[in-house]
């Protein structure tokens, strides 16, 4: 596996550009290239999404044909790569190694510079730290101008493309808001009001959208309209979340009512997040090749440290005691001591690490029992490296439940099955398991009692119930902080875990579903 994890520099003679923020295109010397059919285009797009990392050929097969590969998928991938190379480097002599779409055993990687890919340039601009309004205005305007339509729209039916498109769209909203904030500070508030009105209506759960709309109205002398915008925000939040406005928006409303001079006293303080030490990760898998591949992925990340490895469940328990890692990547199918029993032993120890279960499929009957025991979530072994590293970071930070799909689908599937079968809310003292989408209803070995508390939600305050509901809906600490109007939502989640005697956010989600505080597909 390649250790390249960020866009790589390419020879200056390569005058290629790639556009994925809208209809997918590639140009050479200003001329549009023929990228072939949709599958072939998807191969190129997947390599671009990997941002220079190697993507195994087997993973390309799984992600280009999810669940429905052709008779000879690897041969098809090789054919696509060969034709893409001819399109990207038409002047390359025969038998000379490619320099753009390169071999990176056990797969391929795309070599490009940040300036060659519109999405990479966009992300670089948005993440650049700057508070000078004129510079922010210019930078965000240039970044937003790169968008020509929805990202990767041609590939929206592929899960990895939909995930990347959603990530880029979230960054686009940040850019829109940074652009508007700079415009208000530069005295352009009146011109921004129509766009901010549309933005707030389209994204009514975004606190920043309402703050900017109200601020722009107030800045151009429309006090009543500014207060009206905050009233609309309050009504929506109460109806959808059962919550009042955040502390920041309530302070903004107070400033308006007092008719304080227009300015920026209501803006949230720009706090720099405290730096966390790099999480130390133990890899536990019975396959040496898998352990080696995971180590390469982890070693390539500057903010993640490889702590050690284990080849079976007993060895994993001993390694956790000796090495004290922050996160354990644990195969759910392990010799000597299976993954579920191993996770329970690890989590029963003092100051246990976060545990992420590795699985090759979503049908193991122990998945739900593992969630109840306190694992942080699941990730498929076929997941791309960037997704795996993101899961490690999320678990180490104690932030949002690791998701994509598998964890939340598993919980929702269990809760939905229980409800449709006319079960009462499952007893929290005796683990129950029924997931028709992922497992058979019976277990070979009955699960041991998990750590979900007896008594359910009894004794929780309304505020704690609100936090639990937001955690179960998948909100991160930052998002919970925005909704609750607090600076440190992580402390609220930590207090809730301590109050219930639980280890991880995943157990909070399980509790919310099992107690019917949150229902599948409900609000």
For each residue, the residues with C-beta under 8 A, 3 or more apart:
1: 54 56 104 105 106 293 296 297 385
2: 52 53 54 104 109
3: 296 299 300
4: 8 52 53 54 104 109 300
5: 51 52 53 300 301 385 386
6: 51 52
7: 51 52 112 113 114 116 117 120
8: 4 52 111 112 113
9: 111 113
10: 14 16 99 100 111 112 113 116
11: 14 99
12:
13:
14: 10 11 89 99 100
15: 28 29
16: 10 26 27 28 88 100 112 116
17: 26 27 28 116 117 118
18: 25 26 44 48 112 116 117 118
19: 22 23 24 25 26 27 118 148
20: 24 45 48 117 118 119 151 152
21: 118 119 122 146 147 148 149 151 168
22: 19 25 147 148 149 150 151 153
23: 19 148 149 153 154
24: 19 20 35 41 45 152 154 155
25: 18 19 22 32 33 35
26: 16 17 18 19 32 33 35 44 87 88
27: 16 17 19 30 31 32 33
28: 15 16 17 31 33 88 90
29: 15
30: 27
31: 27 28
32: 25 26 27
33: 25 26 27 28 87 88
34: 87
35: 24 25 26 40 41 44 84 87
36: 40 41 80 83 84 87
37: 40 41
38: 41 42 154 155
39: 42 43 64 65 76 80
40: 35 36 37 43 44 80 83 84
41: 24 35 36 37 38 44 45 154 155
42: 38 39 45 46 64 155 158 161
43: 39 40 46 47 60 64 77 80 81 84
44: 18 26 35 40 41 47 48 84 101 110
45: 20 24 41 42 48 49 152 155 161
46: 42 43 49 50 55 60 63 64 160 161
47: 43 44 50 55 101 108 109 110
48: 18 20 44 45 51 110 112 117 119
49: 45 46 160 161 164 384
50: 46 47 53 54 55 109 110 384 385 386
51: 5 6 7 48 120 386
52: 2 4 5 6 7 8 109 110 111 112
53: 2 4 5 50 109 300 384 385 386
54: 1 2 4 50 104 105 106 107 108 109
55: 46 47 50 59 60 104 107 108 109 384
56: 1 59 60 106 107
57: 60 61 74 77 78 106 107 108
58: 61 62 74 106 107 382
59: 55 56 62 63 107 382 384
60: 43 46 55 56 57 63 64 77 107 108
61: 57 58 64 65 69 73 74 77
62: 58 59 65 66 69 382
63: 46 59 60 66 158 159 160
64: 39 42 43 46 60 61 73 77 158
65: 39 61 62 68 69 70 73
66: 62 63 158 159
67:
68: 65
69: 61 62 65 73
70: 65 73 76
71:
72: 75 76
73: 61 64 65 69 70 76 77
74: 57 58 61 77 78
75: 72 78 79
76: 39 70 72 73 79 80
77: 43 57 60 61 64 73 74 80 81
78: 57 74 75 81 82
79: 75 76 82 83
80: 36 39 40 43 76 77 83 84
81: 43 77 78 84 85 101 108
82: 78 79 85 86
83: 36 40 79 80 86 87
84: 35 36 40 43 44 80 81 87 88 101
85: 81 82 88 89 92 98 100 101
86: 82 83 89 90
87: 26 33 34 35 36 83 84 90
88: 16 26 28 33 84 85 98 100 101
89: 14 85 86 92 98 99 100
90: 28 86 87
91:
92: 85 89 96 98 99
93: 96
94:
95:
96: 92 93
97: 102 103
98: 85 88 89 92 101 102 103
99: 10 11 14 89 92 102 111
100: 10 14 16 85 88 89 110 111 112
101: 44 47 81 84 85 88 98 108 109 110 111
102: 97 98 99 108 109 110 111
103: 97 98 108
104: 1 2 4 54 55 107 108 109
105: 1 54
106: 1 54 56 57 58
107: 54 55 56 57 58 59 60 104
108: 47 54 55 57 60 81 101 102 103 104
109: 2 4 47 50 52 53 54 55 101 102 104
110: 44 47 48 50 52 100 101 102
111: 8 9 10 52 99 100 101 102
112: 7 8 10 16 18 48 52 100 116 117 120
113: 7 8 9 10 116 117
114: 7 117 120 121 124
115: 121
116: 7 10 16 17 18 112 113 120
117: 7 17 18 20 48 112 113 114 120 121
118: 17 18 19 20 21 121 122 146
119: 20 21 48 122 123 146 151 168
120: 7 51 112 114 116 117 123 124
121: 114 115 117 118 124 125 143 146
122: 21 118 119 125 126 143 146 147 168 171 172 175
123: 119 120 126 127 168 171
124: 114 120 121 127 128
125: 121 122 128 139 140 142 143 175
126: 122 123 140 143 171 174 175 178
127: 123 124
128: 124 125 139
129:
130: 135 136 139
131: 136 270
132: 135 136
133: 136 137 181 182 185 186
134: 137 138 182 186
135: 130 132 138 139
136: 130 131 132 133 139 140 178 179 181 182
137: 133 134 140 141 179 182 183 186
138: 134 135 141 142
139: 125 128 130 135 136 142 143
140: 125 126 136 137 143 144 175 176 178 179 182
141: 137 138 144 145 179
142: 125 138 139 145 146
143: 121 122 125 126 139 140 146 175
144: 140 141 147 172 175 176 179
145: 141 142
146: 21 118 119 121 122 142 143
147: 21 22 122 144 151 172
148: 19 21 22 23
149: 21 22 23 153
150: 22 153 156 165 169
151: 20 21 22 119 147 164 165 168 169
152: 20 24 45 155 156 161 162 164 165
153: 22 23 149 150 156 165
154: 23 24 38 41
155: 24 38 41 42 45 152 158 161
156: 150 152 153 161 162 165
157: 161 162
158: 42 63 64 66 155 161 162
159: 63 66 162 163 404 405
160: 46 49 63 163 164 384
161: 42 45 46 49 152 155 156 157 158 164 165
162: 152 156 157 158 159 165 166
163: 159 160 166 167 387 404
164: 49 151 152 160 161 167 168
165: 150 151 152 153 156 161 162 168 169
166: 162 163 169 170
167: 163 164 170 171
168: 21 119 122 123 151 164 165 171 172
169: 150 151 165 166 172 173
170: 166 167 173 174
171: 122 123 126 167 168 174 175
172: 122 144 147 168 169 175 176
173: 169 170 176 177 203 206
174: 126 170 171 177 178
175: 122 125 126 140 143 144 171 172 178 179
176: 140 144 172 173 179 180 199
177: 173 174 180 181 199 206 208 209 212
178: 126 136 140 174 175 181 182
179: 136 137 140 141 144 175 176 182 183
180: 176 177 183 184 192 195 196 199 212 216
181: 133 136 177 178 184 185 212 267
182: 133 134 136 137 140 178 179 185 186
183: 137 179 180 186 188 189 191 192
184: 180 181 187 188 189 192 212 215 216 219
185: 133 181 182 264
186: 133 134 137 182 183
187: 184
188: 183 184 191 192
189: 183 184 192 193 215 216 217 219 220
190: 193 216 220
191: 183 188
192: 180 183 184 188 189 195 196 212 216
193: 189 190 196 197 213 216 217 220 222
194: 197 198
195: 180 192 198 199
196: 180 192 193 199 200 209 212 213 216
197: 193 194 200 201 213
198: 194 195 201 202
199: 176 177 180 195 196 202 203 209 212 213
200: 196 197 203 204 206 209 210 212 213 229 233
201: 197 198 204
202: 198 199
203: 173 199 200 206 209
204: 200 201 209 210 233 236 240
205: 236 237 240 241 483
206: 173 177 200 203 209 210
207: 210 211 246 248 249 482 483
208: 177 211 212 482
209: 177 196 199 200 203 204 206 212 213
210: 200 204 206 207 213 214 229 230 232 233 249
211: 207 208 214 215 248 249 252 266 267
212: 177 180 181 184 192 196 199 200 208 209 215 216
213: 193 196 197 199 200 209 210 216 217 229
214: 210 211 217 218 226 227 229 230 233 249 252 253 256
215: 184 189 211 212 218 219 226 252 264 266
216: 180 184 189 190 192 193 196 212 213 219 220
217: 189 193 213 214 220 222 223 225 226 229
218: 214 215 221 222 223 226 256 262
219: 184 189 215 216 262
220: 189 190 193 216 217
221: 218
222: 193 217 218 225 226
223: 217 218 226 227 256 259
224: 227 228
225: 217 222 228 229
226: 214 215 217 218 222 223 229 230 256
227: 214 223 224 230 231 253 256 257
228: 224 225 231 232
229: 200 210 213 214 217 225 226 232 233
230: 210 214 226 227 233 234 245 249 252 253 256
231: 227 228 234 235
232: 210 228 229 235 236
233: 200 204 210 214 229 230 236 237 245 249
234: 230 231 237 238 244 245
235: 231 232 238 239
236: 204 205 232 233 239 240
237: 205 233 234 240 241 243 244 245 483
238: 234 235 241 242 243 244
239: 235 236
240: 204 205 236 237 523
241: 205 237 238 466 469 470 483
242: 238 466 469
243: 237 238 466 483 484
244: 234 237 238 250 485
245: 230 233 234 237 249 250 253 485
246: 207 249 250 482 483 484 485
247: 250 251 485 486
248: 207 211 251 252 266 268 485
249: 207 210 211 214 230 233 245 246 252 253 485
250: 244 245 246 247 253 254 485
251: 247 248 254 255 266
252: 211 214 215 230 248 249 255 256 266
253: 214 227 230 245 249 250 256 257
254: 250 251 257 258
255: 251 252 258 260 265 266
256: 214 218 223 226 227 230 252 253 259 260
257: 227 253 254
258: 254 255
259: 223 256
260: 255 256 263 265
261:
262: 218 219
263: 260
264: 185 215 267
265: 255 260
266: 211 215 248 251 252 255
267: 181 211 264
268: 248
269:
270: 131
271: 487
272:
273:
274:
275:
276: 279 396 397
277:
278: 302 303 304 305
279: 276 304 305 325 326 327 392 393 395 396
280: 305 306 307 323 324 325 326 327
281: 298 304 305 306 307 325 326 327 328 329 392
282: 307 308 309 310 316 319 320 323 325 327 328 329 353
283: 291 294 295 298 306 308 309 310 329
284: 309 310 311 313 315 316 319 328 329 330 331 334 342
285: 290 291 294 309 311 329 330 331 334 358
286: 311 312 331 333 334 335
287: 290 291 331
288: 291 292 311
289: 292 293
290: 285 287 293 294 331 358 381
291: 283 285 287 288 294 295 309 311
292: 288 289 295 296
293: 1 289 290 296 297
294: 283 285 290 291 297 298 329 388
295: 283 291 292 298 299 306 309
296: 1 3 292 293 299 300
297: 1 293 294 300 301 385 388 389
298: 281 283 294 295 301 304 305 306 389 392
299: 3 295 296 306
300: 3 4 5 53 296 297 385
301: 5 297 298 304 389
302: 278
303: 278 393
304: 278 279 281 298 301 389 392 393
305: 278 279 280 281 298
306: 280 281 283 295 298 299
307: 280 281 282 323 325 326
308: 282 283 319 323 325
309: 282 283 284 285 291 295 319
310: 282 283 284 315 316 318 319
311: 284 285 286 288 291 315 335
312: 286 315 316 334 335 336 337
313: 284 316 317 334 335 336 337 338 339 341 342
314: 317 318 336 337 342
315: 284 310 311 312 318 319 336
316: 282 284 310 312 313 319 320 328 330 334 337 342 346
317: 313 314 320 321 337 342 345 346
318: 310 314 315 321 322
319: 282 284 308 309 310 315 316 322 323 325
320: 282 316 317 323 324 325 328 346 349 352 353
321: 317 318 324 349
322: 318 319
323: 280 282 307 308 319 320
324: 280 320 321 351 353
325: 279 280 281 282 307 308 319 320 328 353
326: 279 280 281 307 353 354 396
327: 279 280 281 282 353 354 355 356 392 395 396
328: 281 282 284 316 320 325 346 353 354 355 356
329: 281 282 283 284 285 294 356 358 388 392
330: 284 285 316 334 339 342 343 346 355 356 357 358 375
331: 284 285 286 287 290 334 339 357 358 359
332: 338 339 340 357 358 359 364 366 367 370 378
333: 286 338 339 359 364
334: 284 285 286 312 313 316 330 331 337 338 339 342
335: 286 311 312 313
336: 312 313 314 315
337: 312 313 314 316 317 334 341 342 345
338: 313 332 333 334 341 342 366
339: 313 330 331 332 333 334 342 343 357 366 370
340: 332 343 344 366 369 370 373 447
341: 313 337 338 344 345
342: 284 313 314 316 317 330 334 337 338 339 345 346
343: 330 339 340 346 347 355 357 370 373 374 375
344: 340 341 347 348 373 448
345: 317 337 341 342 348 349
346: 316 317 320 328 330 342 343 349 352 353 355
347: 343 344 352 355 373 374 375 451 503
348: 344 345 352
349: 320 321 345 346 352
350:
351: 324
352: 320 346 347 348 349 355 374 503
353: 282 320 324 325 326 327 328 346
354: 326 327 328 376 395 396 398 504
355: 327 328 330 343 346 347 352 374 375 376
356: 327 328 329 330 375 376 377 378 379 391 392 395 402
357: 330 331 332 339 343 367 370 375 377 378 379
358: 285 290 329 330 331 332 378 379 380 381
359: 331 332 333 362 364 367 378 379 380 381 406
360: 380 381 382
361: 364 380
362: 359 367 380 406 409 410 437 438
363: 438 439
364: 332 333 359 361 367 438 439
365: 369 433 435 438 439 440 443 444
366: 332 338 339 340 369 370 443 447
367: 332 357 359 362 364 370 371 378 406 410 435 438 439
368: 371 372 410 411 414 433 435 438 439 510
369: 340 365 366 372 373 431 433 443 447 450
370: 332 339 340 343 357 366 367 373 375 378
371: 367 368 375 377 407 410 411 506 507 509 510
372: 368 369 431 447 450 451 452 507 510
373: 340 343 344 347 369 370 447 448 450 451
374: 343 347 352 355 450 451 502 503 504 506 507
375: 330 343 347 355 356 357 370 371 378 504 506
376: 354 355 356 394 395 401 402 504 505 506
377: 356 357 371 391 395 401 402 403 406 407 506
378: 332 356 357 358 359 367 370 375 402 406 407 410
379: 356 357 358 359 383 387 388 391 402 406
380: 358 359 360 361 362 383 406
381: 290 358 359 360
382: 58 59 62 360
383: 379 380 387 388 391
384: 49 50 53 55 59 160 387 388
385: 1 5 50 53 297 300 388 389
386: 5 50 51 53 389 390
387: 163 379 383 384 390 391 404
388: 294 297 329 379 383 384 385 391 392
389: 297 298 301 304 385 386 392 393
390: 386 387 393 394
391: 356 377 379 383 387 388 394 395 402
392: 279 281 298 304 327 329 356 388 389 395 396
393: 279 303 304 389 390 396 397
394: 376 390 391 397 399 400 402
395: 279 327 354 356 376 377 391 392 398 402
396: 276 279 326 327 354 392 393
397: 276 393 394 477
398: 354 395 477 490 493 494 505
399: 394 476 477 490 505
400: 394 403 474 475 476 477 505
401: 376 377 407 408 471 474 505 506 509
402: 356 376 377 378 379 391 394 395 407 506
403: 377 400 406 407 408 474
404: 159 163 387
405: 159 408 409
406: 359 362 367 377 378 379 380 403 409 410
407: 371 377 378 401 402 403 410 411 506
408: 401 403 405 411 412 474 509
409: 362 405 406 412 413 437 438
410: 362 367 368 371 378 406 407 413 414 435 438
411: 368 371 407 408 414 415 509 510 513
412: 408 409 415 416 513 520 521
413: 409 410 416 417 435 436 437 438 520
414: 368 410 411 417 418 433 434 435 513
415: 411 412 418 419 513 514 519 520
416: 412 413 419 420 520 521
417: 413 414 420 421 434 435 436
418: 414 415 421 423 425 426 432 434 514
419: 415 416 422 423 519 520
420: 416 417
421: 417 418 434
422: 419
423: 418 419 426 432
424:
425: 418 456 514 515 516
426: 418 423 430 431 432 514
427: 430 432
428: 452 453 454 455 456 511 514 515
429: 449 454
430: 426 427 449
431: 369 372 426 447 448 449 450 452
432: 418 423 426 427
433: 365 368 369 414 439 441 443 447
434: 414 417 418 421 441
435: 365 367 368 410 413 414 417 438 439
436: 413 417 439 441
437: 362 409 413
438: 362 363 364 365 367 368 409 410 413 435
439: 363 364 365 367 368 433 435 436
440: 365
441: 433 434 436
442:
443: 365 366 369 433 446 447
444: 365
445:
446: 443
447: 340 366 369 372 373 431 433 443 450
448: 344 373 431
449: 429 430 431
450: 369 372 373 374 431 447 507
451: 347 372 373 374 501 502 503 507
452: 372 428 431 502 507 510 511 514
453: 428 456 500 501 502 511
454: 428 429
455: 428 458 459
456: 425 428 453 511 514 515
457: 460 465 468 511 515 517
458: 455
459: 455 499
460: 457 464 465 468 496 499
461: 464 465
462: 465 466
463: 466 467 484 492
464: 460 461 467 468 492 495 496 499
465: 457 460 461 462 468 469 517
466: 241 242 243 462 463 469 470 484
467: 463 464 470 471 480 484 489 492 493 496
468: 457 460 464 465 471 472 496 508 511 512 517
469: 241 242 465 466 472 473 512 517 518
470: 241 466 467 473 475 479 480 483 484
471: 401 467 468 474 475 480 493 496 505 508 509 512
472: 468 469 508 509 512 513 517 518
473: 469 470 518
474: 400 401 403 408 471
475: 400 470 471 479 480 483
476: 399 400 479 480
477: 397 398 399 400 480 481 489 490 493
478: 481 482 489
479: 470 475 476 482 483
480: 467 470 471 475 476 477 483 484 489 492 493
481: 477 478 484 485 486 487 488 489
482: 207 208 246 478 479 485
483: 205 207 237 241 243 246 470 475 479 480
484: 243 246 463 466 467 470 480 481 489 492
485: 244 245 246 247 248 249 250 481 482
486: 247 481 489 492
487: 271 481
488: 481 491 492
489: 467 477 478 480 481 484 486 492 493
490: 398 399 477 493 494
491: 488 494 495
492: 463 464 467 480 484 486 488 489 495 496
493: 398 467 471 477 480 489 490 496 497 505 508
494: 398 490 491 497 498
495: 464 491 492 498 499
496: 460 464 467 468 471 492 493 499 500 508
497: 493 494 500 502 503 504 505 507 508
498: 494 495 501
499: 459 460 464 495 496
500: 453 496 497 507 508 511
501: 451 453 498
502: 374 451 452 453 497 507 508 511
503: 347 352 374 451 497 507
504: 354 374 375 376 497 507 508
505: 376 398 399 400 401 471 493 497 508 509
506: 371 374 375 376 377 401 402 407 509 510
507: 371 372 374 450 451 452 497 500 502 503 504 510 511
508: 468 471 472 493 496 497 500 502 504 505 511 512
509: 371 401 408 411 471 472 505 506 512 513 518
510: 368 371 372 411 452 506 507 513 514
511: 428 452 453 456 457 468 500 502 507 508 514 515 517
512: 468 469 471 472 508 509 515 517 518
513: 411 412 414 415 472 509 510 516 517 518 519 520
514: 415 418 425 426 428 452 456 510 511
515: 425 428 456 457 511 512
516: 425 513 519
517: 457 465 468 469 472 511 512 513
518: 469 472 473 509 512 513 522
519: 415 419 513 516 522
520: 412 413 415 416 419 513
521: 412 416
522: 518 519
523: 240
